[in-house]
Amino acid sequence: EVVLTQSPGTLSVSPGERATLSCRASQSVDSSFVAWYQQKPGQAPRLLIYAASSRATGIPDRFRGSGLETDFTLTISRVEPEDFAVYYCQQYGYSPEMYTFGQGTKLEIK
Amino acid sequence: EVQLLESGGGLVQPGGALRLSCVVSGFTFSNYAFNWVRQAPGKGLEWVAHVGGGGVNTDYADFVKGRFTISRDNSKNTLYLQMHSLRAEDSAVYYCAKDGFADNGVWDFFDYWGQGTLVTVSS
């Protein structure tokens, strides 16, 4: 079973700054099957990125996903006030055993 | 507009049962697999169950196997989660979530989510 470890647990940035969120897998994963979600308090998660680097419909281009094998990154180029939230990475794939989420990174205002 | 609306959550005693529903609109329901994902208070996301578009193929996380049953009624655009033998650790917000792509042979990412329904297991 692949374990996804996200870091840091909490990231403090100021609006307009760049934010870099990491998701590390315990073993190599197919980059075709990595997604990122944003969740604000009291709301459902929202899909941001799938297949490691494809933006979901309506997601601003300041959100960028990248990575290969065991190291995946979500970068927010210039953080907007509405971006402060918790972010989760996810692995999916050719079997249900591949459904795993990272523990989340909280992006907070500095 | 894609909409997913869960219902059926509530307070139940340990060992009890509950059925969650998720009514879907805005696309061809039967073309997509669906999932239940849960989130305990203050915790992260946890995949629970998956059902294919036809309703025949189902998968479960180990911690709910034998206790939960996922099903769907394509004539009613509705997804269900029947939960039995509930435990305190099953307390969570339960979300229904749609697979991203139709019939691609992949246990897929989740592109649309409902707002969630809260299940509390307590005496």
Interface residues (C-beta under 8 A of the other chain):
Chain A: F33 A35 Y37 Q39 Q43 A44 P45 R46 L47 Y50 A56 T57 Y88 Q90 Y92 G93 Y94 S95 P96 M98 Y99 T100 F101 G102 Q103 G104
Chain B: G44 L45 E46 W47 H50 D59 Y60 A61 Y95 G100 G105 V106 W107 D108 F109 F110 D111 Y112 W113 G114 Q115 G116
